[in-house]
Amino acid sequence: MTSQRLIMLIFFLQPIAFGAWLPRIPDIQQKLGLGPADLAIALLGMPAGILLTLPFAGRFVARIGGRATILYGFVVFLGLVWLPTWAPSIEMLFATLAVVGVALATLELGLNVEADAIEKRSGQLIMSTCHGFWSLGIMAGSLVGIGLAAIGVSPEWAVLTTAAAMLPISLLAARTLPDLRTTERPDAPLAGARRRGPSRALLGICFFVFGITMTEGAVADWSAVYLRDVFGLTGAGAGFGYSIFAFMVAAGRFGGDRLKANYGPIAVSRACGVASIAGLALVATSPAAWVALVGFAAMGFGVSVGFPLAVTAAADQNDRPAAASVAILSFVALLGFLIGPPMIGLVAEHSDMRLGLGMLIPFLALSLVLTGRLKPATSAVPAPAST
């Protein structure tokens, strides 16, 4: 297996266990007796852990390399991802999600750094396709979670058994990755990067992706709750909103590298931005569950290529190592995950879920305005990789 196909496989494997957790969030909410605002506060645990980790993770990954980060990261992440389902209280749910967030931030940063290094070494565009496999993986995980819920497996054992099954497979794939640390820029620029803040170009890229990641996080955390509260869907039915969203994210990302090669990142991101806003408006005003599912599909396609395009644009910045730039991008982008869920929960607590989700529209509009920040650093565009 080529290194390009191997990293795509690893992107697919990484989120499966986490995906099995997402459709069980309403079950955990019910078990702990949490209202929308309480659940929103508890869900802050994961982004809090991620945001506390990323300022240090960039230097860590730059030094040990993407391969080592992925290898050790799988052990830690899969050893922790099941803990939130066993939490006996809102405080423990917050704490366990924070611990999972620390492991997730480091592992995903390693994945993006390794994919960027492989893309540069091979001269083939793979970043969007890699994230397509990630979306396919989280969709597969959510379907696993739905299936286990349908046959009566509790959330605690469903996520634990999924994580245990994924561990040996993930480690086998990670051990096969090449060590590409020699392709990273030396540590000297890293010291200078610590003394200066991100450039205006990098900040523009970060805030472009802000609304996109806010939407992805909001759909992951609230789609099942929305379908349950607004349309009365329960169990497996409520989980299909995120599965459809994730499927369309994957579909958009699988075509993203070819679209980028043919039309450029700015035109592609603008078209997708319009689709995401239209889909969100459809979800927020839908008169029936099937209409909301169509809206989730449009949202998924709309946000599909935003993050992979931003990762490549950030890694192309010349003022610091790629790992440091991607860490800054992830830090700012994941503020969306920090702000989105509690914002929606608090609005829903005092109004309804429709208005809560509708609050995402201004942030997606900001992303649409900032698409020009994705202008390539060089005029040479590699060809898309064949999968």
C-alpha angles and dihedrals in degrees: 000000000000119000089248093057092041094056089047089055091050091050087054095049098045101072101037096096091044090049089057088061097054101071089047095060092096089052091053090046090053094044092054095038095237126167121216093270093047091049090048091054092048092049089057087077096081098049089043090057091045094050093048090052104045098070088062100029094070093061091042094052093043090057103042097031134236096279095056091044091053094046096050093033093061091055093052098038097048089044090058109029095088095055098089092061090060095049111128096200143021090259093054091044089056092046096048092047089052091053091049089049092057091054094042094051093053095044095048092047088054090050093052094045092049092047091050091050092049091047092052094045095048097039090225127118109244107142098094092043090051090054088046089060089047090055090047088052095051089046089052090048092050090050089051088052091049092048094049090048090051092056092046103256110154119243090246096059096033095062094037094053092044091053092047091051093049097049101078093040093050094047092050091053094044093051090058094058117109118247105245100173090120089067093061119097113256124271093254095082088047092065091051091046090058090058096053133051126241117289123252089253092055092045090053090053090048095052091045089063094041097087092041095055090042088058094046091051093045093052091046093052102034111025094088091044091048094052091046097047099039102035104019097243114155139190114347093004093060091051094060093078092069093039091057091045091050092047092055091045088055093047092052093047094049088058094037099091093051092045090050092050092049103039107014129246097277097056092043094049092048093052091048091047091058090049093051094052092047092049093049091050089051092051093048093051101033116139094200139028094249090055090052089051090054088051092050088051092053091047090051093053091043096056095035103101101028100092098042090048089050093048091055092045092049094047089053092062109112102207097081141009116291092247091056093048093047090048091054090047091050092047095054094037093051090056080080089063089047096050102033105063098046092042091055092043094051093047090047091050091057099030125003142292093261093062090042093059091041089063088075094069097084091052092051088049089055090053090051091052092051098050090107089071089074093074107141117256090227134026093234111094119191120229120259114263120246113241 
